Amino acid sequence: MNLSLHHIVREPKIKKDKNPLLLLLHGYGSNEEDLFSFTTELPDEFYVISARAPFDMMHGCYAWYAINFDADENKFSDISQARTSRDIIADFIDELVSNYNIDATNVTLIGFSQGSILSYAVALSYPEKVQRVVAMSGYLNTEIAVDDYKENDFSSLKIFASHGIVDQVIPIAWSRKSIPVFESLGIEIVYKEYPVGHGVAPQNFFDFKNWLQL
C-alpha cells in the first residue's frame, strides 16, 4: 500500500464495521518503531498506526521538521517544513480512512515531543479530521497551524496533554503556556505533569490510556 507516509499497523483485535484510529507520531530523530513498542498495551478496538516522519536524518532517524537547538522558542523550528508535515499528516489521515476500515469520526493523534507539536497543529488546522489529541512532552506553536485556525469549530476536539517537570529538551514553561490558549478556544483539555525528564512516565501512559476509554 503506497500511502504518503511509511507506516506500520496493528489491526484492531475487536473488528467492527468501522474501527477508531490511534495515529502515533514520533519525536525528532526517532522513527515509527519507537511509539509502536507500546501498542500491545493500547485498547483492542483501535487501529494503531505509527507513521514515519518525512525528513530523513540518516541511520533510521527521521524528523517532522528541522530544529535549531541553540535558539529561543521563536527560532526553534523550521516553520515551512513543519507546515509541510502538517498537511502531509492531514492528507495521510484521509488516505488511512480510505484504505482501512477506520471510523473518520473517531481519530486520535498520539504524539511525543515533535510529534505532539505536529498533533496540535493538525488538530487546530483540521479539527474535522481529528477528534482527540494525546500530546506528550510538546507544546503549541500556532505558527504551524493554518492562518485562520481560530475560525474553526473545535466543539468535538478533546486534548490530553502531559509534560515531565524536569524536561531538559522542551522546557515545561512552553507546555504550560499552551494550556490557556486551548481553553480560550473552548477546547476541552486535561493537563498533567510527571516527575520525569523528556520521556513518558508509566503513570502518564496509564493516565492517557484511561482517558482514551472515557
Secondary structure by P-SEA (a helix, b strand, c coil): cccccccccccccccccbbbbbbbbbccccccccccccccccccccbbbbbbccccccccbbbccccccccccccccaaaaaaaaaaaaaaaaaaaaacccccccbbbbbbcaaaaaaaaaaaaacccccccccccccccccccccccccccccccbbbbbbbbcccccccaaaaaaaaaaaaaabbbbbbbbccccccccaaaaaaaaaaaac
